[in-house]
């Protein structure tokens, strides 16, 4: 599957010339031609990495190219790890492994990168690539998925799909494996996949007749999160509520309730992170106010993928860069808490809402 869609990029609403290097049109997705691979006699590690003939199978995971990605992942690191696991499982006994039924055909859709963001942008697109074959396949289903609502609510839309639950940290020998290729980099969106996943989930939402209990302005609060939140979440709530925003902890709601909240929303403000993917379900001409920290202006690793998503969906986009903490016990700058800049945020809201 090769994309023929052309993204008509528009600059952020609050664009400043010194940001020009951050918001350049990106058409690399057009060079990607995703296929469904049918493989024989492969090893699948507990993170969904696949090796055959001693090499990682191209397309089994994002960020395993031969050049570093934005999170500094690369082929060699992952090849070495999964090769060690394969050797130990084949010749030793210190790692648990299973040989799946040689008479059945299995499906893998996960990779070492996993969160709400990755489920929507990578796992579900891979599943939909084989939607016509699902009655013939058995999904490799990691045990850790059992209590994850967004996974199980999504999979319930495919009642014909069988699953085999794989115990934690257990590796697999598989005779017949169907492996839809995943996009090569996590910050990349394939427009056709975006539209297909949206259509699937919004249609299901309409059939379930779930509605949002909130208004049209949503602030995704991270007050329940352990990291990457405002140093003063109460101040953020207090200020944003004055501008008509409902403060919502998304983890309090089911997957389809979250989609309903976003379908109704016309304005969304949120700290940049996995939860920002909720903009995926907003409608054309709605507004995303993205809150990254100032380091992203100079850190070339970050690719402003939510900006790309908004351009695919026709959502208006703004970025308000904020200061952050610098705690030495937080291992990565992107995980630091942010300071709520009341002046900058209220000035923007006054001018744009």
C-alpha positions in Angstrom: 0.0 0.0 0.0 1.5 3.3 -1.1 0.0 6.6 -0.2 -1.3 8.8 -3.0 -2.7 11.4 -0.6 -1.1 14.9 -0.7 -1.1 16.8 2.6 -1.8 20.5 2.1 0.4 21.9 4.9 -0.6 25.1 6.7 1.6 26.8 9.3 0.6 27.0 12.9 -1.9 29.7 13.7 0.7 31.4 16.0 3.7 30.8 13.7 6.8 32.8 14.3 9.6 33.0 11.7 12.2 31.5 14.0 10.2 28.3 14.0 10.6 27.8 10.3 12.8 24.7 10.8 10.2 23.0 12.9 7.2 23.1 10.6 8.5 22.2 7.1 6.2 20.1 4.9 7.1 16.4 5.2 6.1 14.1 2.4 8.4 11.1 3.3 5.2 9.0 3.9 4.8 8.9 0.1 7.9 6.8 -0.3 6.5 4.1 2.0 4.9 1.0 0.4 3.5 -1.1 3.2 2.9 -4.8 2.4 1.4 -7.8 4.2 4.1 -10.5 4.6 3.4 -14.2 4.9 6.4 -15.7 6.7 7.4 -19.3 7.5 9.5 -20.6 10.4 10.2 -17.3 12.2 11.1 -16.3 15.8 8.9 -13.6 17.4 10.2 -12.1 20.6 8.0 -10.9 23.4 7.9 -7.4 22.0 6.8 -8.5 18.5 10.1 -8.3 16.8 10.5 -10.9 14.1 13.7 -12.6 12.8 14.2 -15.0 10.0 17.5 -16.4 8.7 19.3 -14.4 11.5 18.0 -11.0 10.4 15.2 -8.7 11.6 12.3 -8.8 9.1 11.9 -5.3 7.6 8.7 -3.7 8.6 8.2 -5.7 11.9 8.7 -2.5 14.0 9.2 1.2 13.5 12.5 2.9 14.3 14.7 0.0 13.3 16.2 1.6 10.2 19.9 2.0 9.6 19.8 5.7 10.6 18.9 6.9 14.1 15.3 8.0 14.6 14.1 10.8 16.8 14.4 8.5 19.9 17.8 7.3 18.9 16.7 3.8 18.1 18.4 1.8 15.3 18.6 -1.6 13.7 21.7 -3.0 15.4 20.5 -2.6 19.0 17.3 -4.4 18.4 18.8 -7.1 16.1 21.4 -7.9 18.7 18.8 -8.2 21.5 16.4 -10.4 19.6 19.2 -12.6 18.2 20.4 -13.3 21.7 16.9 -14.2 22.8 16.5 -16.5 19.8 19.8 -18.3 20.6 19.0 -18.8 24.2 15.4 -20.0 23.4 16.7 -22.5 20.8 19.7 -23.8 22.6 19.3 -22.9 26.3 16.6 -23.0 29.0 16.9 -19.6 30.8 14.2 -17.8 28.7 10.6 -19.1 28.3 9.4 -19.8 24.8 6.5 -21.5 23.1 6.2 -23.2 19.7 2.8 -22.2 18.4 0.6 -24.8 16.6 2.2 -25.6 13.2 -1.2 -26.1 11.6 -2.5 -22.6 12.3 -1.7 -19.1 10.9 -0.9 -16.3 13.3 -1.0 -12.6 13.2 1.3 -10.0 14.8 0.5 -6.3 15.1 2.5 -5.1 18.0 6.1 -3.9 18.4 8.5 -2.8 21.3 6.9 0.7 21.1 3.5 0.5 22.8 1.0 3.0 24.3 -2.4 4.5 23.5 -0.6 6.5 20.8 0.9 3.4 19.2 -2.3 1.3 19.4 -4.2 3.9 17.3 -1.4 4.8 14.9 0.3 1.5 14.4 -1.5 -1.6 15.8 -5.0 -0.8 14.4 -3.7 0.1 11.0 -1.8 -3.2 10.8 -5.0 -5.0 11.8 -7.0 -3.3 9.2 -4.5 -4.2 6.5 -5.6 -7.9 6.9 -9.3 -7.2 7.7 -10.5 -9.5 4.9 -8.4 -12.4 6.3 -9.2 -12.2 10.0 -11.4 -15.3 10.1 -8.3 -17.3 9.0 -5.9 -15.8 11.5 -5.1 -16.0 15.3 -3.9 -12.8 16.9 -0.8 -13.0 19.0 -2.2 -11.3 22.2 0.3 -10.4 24.9 -1.0 -11.2 28.4 -0.4 -7.6 29.4 -3.2 -6.5 27.1 -5.9 -8.2 29.2 -6.6 -5.2 31.4 -6.1 -2.4 28.8 -9.5 -1.0 27.9 -8.7 0.7 24.6 -7.3 -2.6 23.2 -10.2 -4.8 24.2 -12.9 -2.3 23.2 -11.2 -2.0 19.8 -10.8 -5.8 19.3 -14.4 -6.4 20.1 -15.2 -4.8 16.8 -13.7 -7.9 15.1 -15.6 -10.8 16.6 -14.3 -13.2 14.0 -10.7 -12.7 15.2 -9.3 -15.5 17.4 -6.6 -14.7 19.9 -3.9 -16.7 21.6 -2.8 -15.2 24.9 1.0 -15.2 25.3 2.4 -15.2 28.9 4.6 -12.2 29.9 8.2 -12.3 28.6 7.6 -15.4 26.6 9.1 -15.7 23.1 7.6 -17.6 20.1 8.6 -20.0 17.4 6.0 -19.7 14.6 5.7 -21.8 11.5 3.1 -19.6 9.7 3.0 -15.9 10.5 1.2 -13.0 8.8 3.0 -9.7 9.5 1.5 -6.5 8.1 4.3 -4.0 7.9 4.3 -1.0 10.1 5.3 2.5 9.1 9.1 3.0 9.5 9.1 5.9 12.0 6.7 6.6 14.9 6.3 10.3 14.1 5.1 9.5 10.6 1.4 9.3 9.6 0.1 7.5 6.5 -3.0 9.6 5.6 -5.0 6.6 4.3 -4.4 4.7 7.5 -5.5 7.8 9.6 -8.8 8.0 7.6 -9.5 4.2 7.8 -9.0 4.0 11.6 -11.1 7.1 12.2 -13.9 5.8 10.1 -13.9 2.4 11.9 -13.9 3.9 15.4 -16.3 6.8 14.7 -18.8 4.5 13.0 -18.6 2.2 16.0 -19.1 5.2 18.3 -22.3 6.2 16.4 -23.6 2.6 16.7 -23.0 2.6 20.4 -24.8 5.9 20.7 -22.3 7.2 23.3 -22.3 11.0 23.9 -19.9 13.3 25.6 -20.8 14.7 29.1 -18.6 17.7 28.4 -18.7 20.9 26.4 -16.8 21.9 23.3 -13.6 23.1 25.0 -11.5 20.3 26.5 -8.3 20.5 28.6 -6.7 17.0 29.0 -5.5 17.1 32.6 -2.5 15.1 33.6 -3.0 15.6 37.4 -3.2 11.8 37.8 0.0 11.2 35.9 3.3 10.6 37.6 5.3 12.8 35.2 5.1 15.3 32.4 2.4 17.4 33.9 2.2 21.0 35.1 4.0 21.8 38.4 0.7 23.4 39.4 -2.2 21.5 37.9 -4.7 23.3 40.2 -3.6 26.6 38.6 -4.1 25.2 35.1 -7.6 24.0 36.0 -8.5 27.3 37.6 -7.4 29.4 34.6 -8.7 27.2 31.8 -12.1 26.7 33.5 -12.5 30.5 33.4 -12.2 30.3 29.6 -14.8 27.6 29.3 -12.6 24.5 29.2 -13.6 21.3 31.0 -10.7 19.7 32.8 -10.8 16.0 31.8 -8.7 13.1 33.1 -9.1 10.8 30.1 -8.1 7.7 32.2 -11.5 8.0 33.9 -13.3 7.2 30.7 -13.7 4.2 28.4 -12.1 4.2 25.0 -15.3 5.1 23.2 -16.2 7.7 25.8 -12.9 9.4 25.1 -13.7 9.3 21.3 -17.1 10.9 22.0 -15.5 13.6 24.1 -13.2 14.5 21.2 -15.9 14.3 18.6 -17.8 17.0 20.4 -14.7 19.1 21.2 -14.0 22.2 19.0 -11.0 23.2 21.0 -8.4 21.0 22.7 -5.5 22.1 24.9 -3.0 19.6 26.2 0.6 19.0 27.1 2.4 17.3 24.2 2.4 13.6 24.8 0.7 10.3 24.0 -2.6 11.7 25.1 -2.4 14.3 22.4 -3.3 11.6 19.9 -6.9 12.2 21.1 -6.9 15.0 18.5 -7.2 12.1 16.0 -10.9 12.1 16.7 -11.6 15.8 16.4 -13.4 17.2 13.4 -12.2 19.5 10.6 -11.7 23.2 11.6 -11.5 22.3 15.3 -8.4 23.7 17.2 -5.5 21.9 18.9 -3.4 24.0 21.3 -0.3 21.9 21.7 1.9 22.6 24.8 5.5 21.4 24.2 8.4 22.6 26.2 11.0 25.1 24.8 13.7 22.5 24.3 11.8 21.3 21.3 12.7 24.4 19.4 16.3 23.3 19.3 16.0 19.5 19.7 15.9 18.2 16.2 14.9 14.7 17.3 11.3 15.9 17.9 9.3 15.9 14.7 6.0 17.7 15.6 3.9 14.8 14.5 0.7 16.2 15.9 1.2 19.1 13.6 1.3 16.7 10.7 -1.8 14.9 12.0 -3.7 18.2 12.2 -2.8 19.0 8.6 -4.1 15.6 7.4 -7.4 16.1 9.2 -7.9 19.8 8.6 -7.5 20.7 12.3 -6.2 24.2 13.1 -2.9 23.9 15.1 -1.0 26.1 17.5 2.1 25.5 19.6 2.7 27.3 22.9 6.3 26.6 24.0 6.6 26.5 27.8 9.5 26.3 30.3 10.2 23.1 32.2 11.7 21.8 35.3 15.2 20.4 35.3 15.1 17.6 37.9 18.3 15.5 37.8 16.4 12.3 38.7 14.2 12.5 35.5 16.2 10.6 32.9 15.0 12.4 29.8 14.3 16.1 29.2 11.0 15.2 27.4 9.6 13.7 30.7 10.2 16.8 32.8 7.2 18.7 34.3 6.2 22.0 32.7 5.5 25.4 34.3 2.0 26.7 33.6 2.6 30.1 31.9 -0.6 31.9 32.8 0.3 35.1 30.9 1.2 33.4 27.6 -1.7 31.0 27.6 -4.4 33.5 28.6 -3.1 36.0 26.0 -3.4 33.3 23.3 -6.9 32.3 24.4 -8.1 35.9 24.5 -6.9 36.4 20.9 -8.1 33.1 19.4 -11.2 31.9 21.1 
